[in-house]
Amino acid sequence: MAKRSNKKTRSNKRAGGAEGVLPALSSLTDLPAFGELKASDSQRSAFADARKRACEAAGDDITAELALGCVVRLDRGFPAVLCDDGVFRAEFSARLTKGGLRRGENSRVAVGDWVCARRPHGHDMGLIEEILPRESDIARWKGKARGEKQTLAANVDVVLVVQQLGERGADCERIARSAVIARDCGAEVAVVLTKADRATDEEIAADVAGVREVLGAGCALALTSSAAVGDEERRVRASAERLDVPWGVAAVRRLVPAGRVAIVLGESGAGKSTLLNALLGYEALETGAVREADDMGRHTTVARRMVSLPGAGVIVDEPGLRSLPIVGHERGLAKVFPDIAEAAGECRFRDCTHTHEPGCGVLEAGFSEVRLACYLALAAEMRESAASLDPDVVI
């Protein structure tokens, strides 16, 4: 009896300790309303099935305690779940963490996941009984030979790839890398070039041309500045108009209309938090300084969270990513570079690297140097990564 009592005490202590360091839900004023998020028909059908399984596992009709919910925030691994009657902190049911692993089901929750949640009467915290199938899964490879894919956000409609402008110029390969992951994971892509006030008109034109060359002229694009006022703002705005690039915060909002969910991907210091503050209309998110040595920033976003944009949709705020390795994203590569992928099918050799081989369909097609360089770099990285994995790792 004493042992059981101690175990219960430890469990309560853990939960209480977590609540003590997590932000109070009542203080989270930027969370979306339940009506701003839409589960798909297949997810609603999956919820109905999950509810039946939960009742069977409980040996009782607990339908009144079960609800369709969406994970809108993760703080140190503790999810906040939004249902039609409010938001609450949740733990993971033993059925999910143990039984799900035995059946090979997904048992790790991400922001944007739709779940079957249980709110037992008389309890402050809820339980996540099941994670419902995802319509999209924005994921990156985490680890080396025996790593795994880490979901950054689930059920996202569009990925906003944020790149800062300035003397270094936009990193087109990094933009293409993010686009490959997004397209492979089932989302659309848009590029937001920030801090345009730090670049000359010539630099802005070169960066815009580079993005369009790599992702195509039809790529969704927006241009913003962080501190431009007066003549400087008019200069950058005029530059955007000459290049036919949508300008400012309103242009970014149009990339995420009501009813859509986006995630912002970018390196630390790219201006993500500054951009989100501008979209929200006030300083809701902490921003950090950028180091002069490498023009990079430190992480200012620590929690993964959904933020509701006034007059627009919902954005998932993601901590800055130092690295974005791509492993197993060949399908996304073909979607971002469909013309190059098609030409590769004409190569004489199946293992053609498209660099020097005779009879190479890609080299004979005469693609632009910048576009082809991005494709070759990402394709080579995926080949090397696949060769370095342990044989029993499934990607």
ZAVO-981778 format. One record per residue: x, y, z of N, C-alpha, C, O in turn; residue in three letters. Coordinates in steps of 0.2 Angstrom, whole numbers, plus 2048, in hexadecimal, padded with zeros to 3 digits. Layout:
BEGIN
XYZXYZXYZXYZALA
...
% end
This chain:
BEGIN
8047FA80080080080080480680080380B7FDMET
80A80680480E80C80481180D7FE8128137FCALA
8138087FA8168097F381180C7EE8138117EBLYS
80B80A7EE80680D7EA8058147EB8058197E7ARG
8058167F280481D7F480A8217F28088277EFSER
81081F7F28168237F08168247E88178297E6ASN
81481F7E581381F7DD80E8257DB8108297D7LYS
8098257DF80382A7DD8068317DF8058367DBLYS
80A8317E580C8387E781183A7E28118407E0THR
8168367DF81B8387DA81783A7D481983F7D1ARG
8128377D280E8397CC80B8407CC80B8447C8SER
8088417D28058477D380A84D7D48098527D2ASN
81084B7D78158507D78188527D08198587CFLYS
81884D7CC81B84F7C58168537C28178587BFARG
80F8527C280A8567BF80A85D7C28098627BEALA
80A85D7C880A8637CC8108687CA80F86E7C9GLY
8168647CA81C8687C881C86B7C181E8707C0GLY
8198677BC8188697B681486F7B58158747B2ALA
80E86F7B98098747B980C87B7BB80B8807BAGLU
81187A7C081487F7C48198837BF81A8897C0GLY
81C8807BA8208847B581D8857AF8208897ABVAL
8178837AD8148847A781088A7A780D88C7ACLEU
81088E7A180B8947A28048927A380288D7A0PRO
8018967A77FA8957A87F68967A17F789B79DALA
7F18917A07ED89179A7E989879A7E889A794LEU
7E789B79F7E38A179F7E78A779C7E58AC79ASER
7EE8A679C7F28AC79A7F48AB7937F78B0790SER
7F28A678F7F38A57887ED8A87847E98A4782LEU
7EE8AE7837E98B277F7E98B17787E48B3775THR
7EE8AE7757EE8AE76E7ED8A776B7ED8A6765ASP
7EA8A376F7E889C76C7E289D7677DE8A1768LEU
7E28987627DC89975E7D68967627D6893766PRO
7D089975F7CA8967617C988F75E7CB88E758ALA
7C588B7617C388475E7C18857577C2880753PHE
7BC88A7567B988A74F7BE88C74A7BC88C744GLY
7C488F74C7C98907477CD88A7447D088B73FGLU
7CC8857477D087F7457CB87A7427C5879745LEU
7CC87673D7C887273A7CB86B7397D086A735LYS
7C886673D7CA85F73B7C785D7357C185F733ALA
7CA8587317C885672B7C285172C7C184E732SER
7BF84F7277B984A7287BC84372A7B984072EASP
7C28417277C583B7297C883B7317C7836734SER
7CA8417337CC84173A7C684173F7C683E744GLN
7C084473D7BA8437417B883C7417B583A746ARG
7B883973B7B683273B7BB82E7407B9829743SER
7C182F73F7C682C7447C582D74B7C682974FALA
7C383374D7C18357547BB8307567BB82E75CPHE
7B682F7527B082B7547B38247557B082175AALA
7B78217517BA81B7537BE81B7597BE81675DASP
7C282075A7C68207607C28217667C481E76CALA
7BC8247667B882576C7B581E76E7B481D774ARG
7B381A7697B181376A7B680F76E7B580B772LYS
7BD81076B7C280C76E7C380E7757C580A77AARG
7C38147767C481777D7BF8147827C0812788ALA
7B88147807B38117847B480A7857B380778BCYS
7B68067807B87FF7817BD7FE7867BD7F978AGLU
7C38027857C880178A7C68037917C9800796ALA
7C28087927C080A7997BB80579C7BA8057A2ALA
7B88017977B37FC79A7AC80079C7A97FD7A0GLY
7AB8067997A680A79C7A480F7967A8810792ASP
79E81279679C81779179F81E79479C821798ASP
7A58207917A88267947A782B78E7AB83078EILE
7A282B78A7A282F7847A18367867A483B783THR
79E83878C79D83F78E7A48427907A4848790ALA
7A983E7917AF8407937B484178D7BA84478EGLU
7B283F7887B783F7827B584477D7AF84677CLEU
7BA84777A7B984D7767BE84D7707C484B771ALA
7BC85076B7C18517657C58587677C285D768LEU
7CC8577677D085D7697D685E7647D7859761GLY
7D98647657DF8657617E48687657E386C76ACYS
7EA8657657F08677697F286E7667F486E760VAL
7F187376A7F387A7687FA87C76B7FC882769VAL
7FD87976F80387B773806875776803871779ARG
80D87677681187177981687577D81A87877BLEU
81687478481B87778981F87178C81C86E790ASP
82587178A82986B78D82686478D827860791ARG
82386378782085D78681985C789815857787GLY
81686178C80F86178F80B86478A80B86A789PHE
8068617878018647827FB8677867F986678BPRO
7F986D7827F38707847EE86E77E7F086F778ALA
7E886C7807E386977B7DD86E77B7DB870780VAL
7DB8707757D68747747D08707727D086D76DLEU
7CA8707757C486D7737BF8737737C0879774CYS
7B98717717B38767707B18797767AE87F776ASP
7B387777C7B187A7827B787D7867B687E78CASP
7BD87D7837C28807867C987D7857C9878781GLY
7CE87F7887D587C7887D787A78E7D587C794VAL
7DB87478E7DD8717947E486E7937E586C78EPHE
7E886D7997EE8697987EC8617987E785F79BARG
7F085D7957EF8567947F58527957FA854794ALA
7F484C7987F98477987F78427937F2842790GLU
7FC83D7927FB83778E7F88317917FB82F796PHE
7F382E78F7F08287927F58237917F982278CSER
7F581E7967F98187957F781478F7FC81178CALA
7F181478D7EF8117877F28137817F480F77CARG
7F481A7817F781D77B7FF81B77B802819776LEU
80281C78180981C78280C81578181181377FTHR
80781078480A80978480680577E80980277ALYS
80080577E7FC8017797FD8047727FE80076DGLY
7FE80B7717FF80D76A80680B76880780A762GLY
80B80B76C81280976A8128017688157FF763LEU
80E7FD76B80D7F676980A7F576380C7F175FARG
8057F97618027F975B8057FD7558037FD74FARG
80B80075780E80475280B80A75080D80D74AGLY
80780D75480381375380781975580C818759GLU
80681F75280982575580782775C80182775EASN
80C82876080B82976780E83076980F83176FSER
81083476581483A76680F84076380E84075DARG
80D84476880984976680D84F763812851766VAL
80A85375F80D85975C80885F75C80285D75CALA
80A86575C80586A75B80186A75480586874FVAL
7FB86A7557F786974F7F486374E7EF86274AGLY
7F685E7537F28577537EB8587557EA85B75AASP
7E78547527E08537547E084D7587E3848756TRP
7DD84D75E7DD8477637D68467667D284A765VAL
7D683F7687D083D76C7D283F7737D683B776CYS
7CF8437777D184577D7CC8447827C6844781ALA
7CE8427887C984078E7CA8457937D0846795ARG
7C58487967C584C79B7C18497A17BB84A7A2ARG
7C48457A57C08427AB7BD8477AF7C084C7B1PRO
7B78467B27B484A7B67B884B7BD7BA8467C0HIS
7B98517BF7BC8537C57C48537C47C78547C9GLY
7C68537BE7CE8537BD7CF85A7B97CC85C7B5HIS
7D585D7BB7D78637B87DA8617B17D98657ACASP
7DE85C7B17E185A7AB7DE8557A77DA8517AAMET
7DE8557A07DB85079C7E084B79A7E684B79CGLY
7DE8467967E28407937E184078C7DB841789LEU
7E683F7887E683E7817E68367807EA833782ILE
7E083477E7DF82D77D7E282B7767E5825776GLU
7E182F7717E482D76A7E68337667E2838767GLU
7EB8327627EC83875D7E98367577EB830754ILE
7E583A7547E283874E7E78397477EB83D748LEU
7E58357427EA83573C7EA83D73A7E684173APRO
7F183E7377F28457357F184672E7F284172AARG
7EF84B72C7EE84D7257F58507227F684F71CGLU
7F985372680085472480485472A802854730SER
80B85372980F85272F81685572D81A85272AASP
81785B73081D85F72E82285C73382285D739ILE
82785873082C85573483385673183485772BALA
83885573683F85573484284F73784084C73CARG
84884E73484C84873785084A73D85384F73DTRP
84F84674285384874985784274A85583D74CLYS
85E84374B86283E74C86683C74686583F741GLY
86A83774786F83574186D82E73F86782D73CLYS
87182973F87082273C86A81F73F86781B73CALA
86882074686281D74985D82274B85A821750ARG
85D82874785882D74985182B74784F826746GLY
84D83174784683074584383774384783C744GLU
83E83774083B83D73E83784074483383D748LYS
83884774583584B74A82F84F747831853743GLN
82984E74982485274782485974A82485A750THR
82585E74682586574881E86874981C86C74ELEU
81986674581286874580E86374181086173CALA
80886274380385E73F7FE86173C7FC86773FALA
7FB85F7377F58627347F58697327F186D733ASN
7FB86A72F7FD87172C7FB8727257FC86D721VAL
7F88777237F787871C7FC87C7187FD87A712ASP
80088071B80588471780B88571C80A886722VAL
81188471981788671D81A88C71A81B88D714VAL
81B89171F81E89871E82589771F827897725LEU
82989771A83089771A83389E71B8328A2716VAL
8368A07218388A772283F8A77218438A3724VAL
8418AC71D8498AD71C84A8B571D8468B971AGLN
84F8B67208518BD7218558C071B8598BC719GLN
8548C671A8598C971485E8CD71885E8CE71ELEU
8638CF7148698D371686F8D171286E8CF70CGLY
8758D371487B8D271187C8CA70F87E8C9709GLU
87A8C671387B8BF7118768BC70C8788B8708ARG
8718BF70B86C8BD7068688B770886A8B470DGLY
8628B670585E8B07068618AA7058658A9700ALA
8618A570986489E70885F89A70485A897707ASP
86089A6FE85B8966F985B88F6FB85688C6FACYS
86188C6FC8618856FE85D88470485987F704GLU
85D88870985988770F85288770E84E884710ARG
85088C70A84988D708847887704841884705ILE
84B8846FF84987E6FC8488787008448746FFALA
84D87870584D87270A84687270E84386D70FARG
84487871083E87971483887770F833874711SER
83887970983387870483287070382D86E702ALA
83886D70283886670183486270783085E706VAL
83686470D83386171382B86271382785E714ILE
82986971182286A71281E86770C81986470EALA
82186670681D86370181D85C702818858700ARG
82285970582285170681D85070B81A84A70CASP
81C85471081885371681185571580D855719CYS
80F85870F80885970D80686070E80086170EGLY
80A86570E80886C70F80B87070980F86E705ALA
80887670980A87B70481087F70681187E70CGLU
81388370281988770481888E7028158906FDVAL
81A89370781A89A70582089C70882389A70EALA
8248A170582A8A47088298AB70A8268AF706VAL
82B8AD71082B8B47138328B67148368B3718VAL
8348BB71083A8BE71183A8C47168368C9714LEU
83D8C471B83D8C97218438CD7218488CC71DTHR
8428D37258488D772684A8DA71F8508DB71ELYS
8458DC71B8478DF71484A8E571584E8E8710ALA
8498E971A84C8EF71B8548EF71C8578F471CASP
8568E971D85D8E871E8618E77188678E7717ARG
85D8E67128608E570C85F8EB70785A8EF707ALA
8648EB7028638F06FD85E8EE6F885C8E86F8THR
85C8F36F38578F16EE85A8EB6EA8568E76E8ASP
8608EC6E88638E66E48648E06E88628DA6E5GLU
8658E06EE8658D96F285E8D66F285D8D06F2GLU
8598DA6F38528D86F48508D56ED84E8CF6EDILE
8528D86E88508D56E18548CF6E08518CA6DDALA
85A8CE6E285E8C86E185B8C26E585B8BD6E2ALA
8598C46EB8568BF6EF84F8BC6ED84E8B66EDASP
84B8C16EB8458BF6E88468BB6E28428B66E1VAL
84A8BD6DD84C8B96D784E8B26D984C8AD6D5ALA
8528B26DE8558AB6E08508A66E284F8A06E0GLY
84B8A96E68468A56E98418A26E383F89D6E3VAL
8408A76DF83B8A56D983F8A06D483B89C6D1ARG
8458A16D484989C6CF8498956D28488916CEGLU
8498956D984A88E6DC84388B6DC8428856DBVAL
83E88F6DF83788C6E083288D6DB82C88B6DBLEU
8348916D682F8936D082C89A6D182B89C6D6GLY
82A89D6CB8288A36CB8218A46CF81F8A96D1ALA
81D89E6CF81789E6D381789D6DA81289D6DEGLY
81D89D6DD81E89C6E481B8A26E881C8A76E7CYS
8178A06ED8148A56F18198A86F581D8A56F9ALA
8198AF6F581E8B36F881C8B96FC8178BC6F9LEU
81F8BB70181E8C27048248C57078298C1708ALA
8248CB70782A8CF7098288D470F8238D770FLEU
82C8D371482B8D871A8318DB71D8378D971BTHR
8308E07218368E37248358E472C82F8E472ESER
83A8E472F8398E47378398EB73A8358EC73FSER
83C8F073783C8F673A83C8FC73583D902737ALA
83A8FB72F83A90072A83590572C82F90372CALA
83690C72C83191172C833916727839917725VAL
82E91B72683092172283291F71B83091B718GLY
83892271983B92171383D91A71283D91770CASP
84091771784291071683D90B71583D907710GLU
83790C71883190871782F90970F82D90470CGLU
82F90F70D82C91170683190E70182F90B6FCARG
83890E70383D90B6FE83B9036FD83B9016F8ARG
83B90070383A8F87038338F77008328F26FCVAL
82E8FB7018278F96FE8278FA6F78258F66F3ARG
82B8FF6F482C9016ED82F8FB6EA82E8F96E4ALA
8358F86ED8388F36EB8348ED6EA8348E96E5SER
8308EB6EF82B8E66EF8268E66E98258E26E5ALA
8248EC6E881F8EE6E28228ED6DB81F8EA6D7GLU
8298EF6DB82C8EE6D482D8E66D382D8E46CDARG
82E8E26D882F8DB6D78298D76D78298D16D6LEU
8238DB6D881D8D76D881C8D26DE81A8CD6DDASP
81F8D46E481F8D06EA81A8D36EF81B8D96F1VAL
8158CF6F18118D26F78158D56FD81A8D26FFPRO
8128DA6FF8168DE7048138DE70B80D8DF70BTRP
8178DD7118148DF7178108D971B80F8D4718GLY
80E8DB72180B8D67258048D47228028CE723VAL
8018D871E7FA8D671B7FC8D17167F78CC715ALA
8018D17138038CC70D8048C57118028C070EALA
8078C57178088BF71A8028BC71D8018B671CVAL
7FD8C071F7F78BE7217F38BB71C7F08B671DARG
7F48BD7167F08BA7107F38B470E7EF8B070BARG
7F98B27107FC8AB70F7F88A67147F98A0713LEU
7F58A97197F28A471E7EB8A771F7EA8AA725VAL
7E68A671B7E08A871C7DC8A47217DE89F723PRO
7D68A77237D28A47297D189C7277CF89B721ALA
7D189872B7D089172A7D688D7287D6887727GLY
7DC8907287E288D7267E788D72C7E7892730ARG
7EB88872C7F08877317F788772E7F8884729VAL
7FC88C73080288C72D80888B73380688C739ALA
80E88973181388973581988D73381A88D72DILE
81C89173782289573582889173682A88F73CVAL
82C89073183388D73283889273083889572BLEU
83D89273484389673284889673884789373DGLY
84E89873685489873B85289D74084F8A2740GLU
85689C7468568A174B8598A774885E8A7745SER
8558AD74A8588B37488558B57418568BB73EGLY
8508B173E84D8B37388488B87388458BA733ALA
8468B973E8408BE73F8398BB7408348BF73FGLY
8398B57428328B274282E8B57488288B6747LYS
8318B674E82D8B975382B8C07528268C2754SER
8308C474F82E8CA74D8288CB7488248CF749THR
8298C67438238C573E81D8C47428178C7740LEU
81D8BF7468168BD74A8148C274E80E8C374ELEU
8188C67518168CC7558128D175180D8D4752ASN
8158D274B8128D774680B8D47448068D8743ALA
80B8CE7428048CB7407FF8CB7467F98CC744LEU
8018CA74C7FD8CB7527FB8D27537F58D3756LEU
7FF8D67527FE8DE7538008E075A7FF8E675BGLY
8048DC75D8078DE76480D8DA76580D8D4762TYR
8118DC76A8178D876C8158D27718158D2777GLU
8128CD76E8108C77718168C27728168BE777ALA
81B8C276E8208BD76E8278C076F8288C576CLEU
82B8BD7738318BF7748368BF76E8368BA76AGLU
83A8C476D83F8C47688468C576A8468C8770THR
84A8C37678518C37698568C67648548C875EGLY
85C8C87678618CC7638648C775E8648C175FALA
8678C975986B8C57548728C77558748CC755VAL
8768C175587D8C27558808C574F87F8C374AARG
8858CA7508888CD74A88D8C974788E8C9741GLU
8908C474A8958C07488928BB7428968BB73DALA
88C8B874388A8B473E8838B673B8808B2738ASP
8808BB73E8798BE73C8748B873E86F8B873BASP
8758B47438718AF74586E8B174C8718B5750MET
8688AF74E8658B07558658AA7598678A5757GLY
8638AC75F8628A676485A8A57648568A9762ARG
85989F76785289D76784E8A176C8508A2772HIS
8498A47698448A876E83E8A576F83A8A6774THR
83C8A076A83689C76B83889676E83C89276CTHR
83489477483688E777830889777831883776VAL
82A88B77782488777682288776F82388B76BALA
81F88176D81C88076781588276881287F76DARG
81288676480B88976680788B75F80B88D75BARG
80188B7607FD88E75B7FB89575D7F9896763MET
7FB8997587F98A07597F48A27547F58A174EVAL
7EF8A67577E98A87527EB8AF7507EC8B3753SER
7EB8B07497EC8B67467E68BA7457E18B7742LEU
7E58C07477DF8C47467DE8C573F7E28C773BPRO
7D88C373D7D68C47367D98BF7317D98C072BGLY
7DC8BA7347DF8B572F7DE8AE7337DA8AD737ALA
7E38A97317E38A37347E78A273A7E78A673EGLY
7EA89C73A7EE89A7407F589873E7F6895739VAL
7F989A74380189974180389574780289674DILE
80789074580B88C74A81288F74B816890746VAL
81489275181A89575281F88F75481E88C759ASP
82488F75182988975283088C754832891751GLU
83388975983A88C75A83F88B75483E887750PRO
84389075484889074E84C88A74D84E887752GLY
84D88874785088174685788374385888673ELEU
85C88074786388174586487D73F86887F73AARG
86287773F86387273985C86F73785786F73BSER
85C86E73185686B72E858865729857866723LEU
85B86072B85D85A727857857723851857726PRO
85885571E85385171A85584A71885A849715ILE
85184671B85283F71A84B83C71884683C71BVAL
84B83871284583571084083A70D83A83870CGLY
84283F70A83D84470783E84470083D84A6FDHIS
83F83F6FD84083F6F58398416F283A8446EDGLU
83483F6F482D8416F282D8496F282A84C6EDARG
82F84C6F782E8536F88338566F383285C6F0GLY
8398536F283E8566ED83B8566E683C85B6E2LEU
8388516E48348506DE82F8556DD82E8586D7ALA
82B8576E282685C6E28288636E18258676DELYS
82E8646E483186B6E483486C6DD8348726DBVAL
8378676DB83B8676D58398626D083C85E6CDPHE
8328636CE82F85E6C983385D6C28338586C0PRO
8358636C08388636B983F85F6B984185B6B5ASP
8438606BF84985D6BF8488556C184C8516BEILE
8438546C584284D6C68408496C08418436BFALA
83C84C6BC83A8496B58408486B18408436AEGLU
84484D6B084A84C6AC84E8476AF8528446ABALA
84F8466B58538416B885183A6B68558356B6ALA
84A8396B48488336B284B8316AB84A82B6A9GLY
84E8366A78518356A18588336A185B83269CGLU
85B8336A78628326A886482A6A68608266A6CYS
86A82A6A386C8236A086D81E6A686C8186A6ARG
8708216AC87181D6B286C81E6B786B8246B9PHE
86A8196BB8658196C086881D6C68658206CAARG
86F81C6C787281F6CD8758266CB87A8286CEASP
8738296C687682F6C38768356C98708366CCCYS
87B8386CA87B83E6CF87A8446CB87A84A6CFTHR
8798456C587884B6C187D8506C287C8566C2HIS
88384E6C28898526C288E8516BD8918566BATHR
88F84B6BA89484A6B58938456B08968446ABHIS
88E8406B288D83A6AE88A83B6A78878406A6GLU
88D8376A288A83869B88383669B88183169FPRO
87F83969787883769687483969C86F83669DGLY
87683E69F8728416A586D8456A286E84B69FCYS
8668446A38618476A186084E6A585E8536A2GLY
86384F6AB8628556AE86785A6AC8658606AAVAL
86D8586AA87285C6A887185F6A187286469FLEU
86E85A69D86C85C696866861696865864691GLU
86286169B85C86569B85E86C69C85A87169AALA
86386E69E86687569F8628796A486087F6A3GLY
8618766AA85E87A6B08628806B28688806B1PHE
85F8856B586388A6B88688886BD8678836C1SER
86D88B6BE8738896C28708896CA8728846CDGLU
86D88E6CC86B88F6D38668896D58668866DAVAL
8618886D085C8836D185E87C6D185D8786D6ARG
86387B6CD8668746CC86A8736D286B86D6D5LEU
86E8786D48728776DA86F8756E08718716E4ALA
8698796E28658776E78628706E786386C6ECCYS
86086E6E185D8676E08638626E286285D6E5TYR
8698636DF86E85E6DF87185D6E68728586E9LEU
8718636EA8738636F186E85F6F587185B6FAALA
8688606F486385D6F98638556F78628516FBLEU
8638546F086384D6EE8698496F18688436F3ALA
86F84C6F08758496F38748486FB8778436FDALA
87284D6FE87184C70586D84670786E84270CGLU
867845703862840705866839703864834707MET
86A8396FE86D8326FC87283170287282B704ARG
87683670487B83470987783271087A82E713GLU
87283671186E83471886B82D71886C82A71DSER
86882B71286682571186B81F71286A81A715ALA
87182170F87681C71087981B71787C816718ALA
87882071B87B82072187781D72787981C72CSER
87081C72586C81A72A86D81272B86F80F727LEU
86C81073186C80973386780672F86180872EASP
8687FF72D8647FC72885D7FB72B8587FA727PRO
85C7FA7318557F97348517FF73684C7FF738ASP
85480573485080B73584B80D72F84E80D729VAL
84580E73184080F72C83F81772B83E81A730VAL
83F81972583E82072483882272083682771FILE
% end
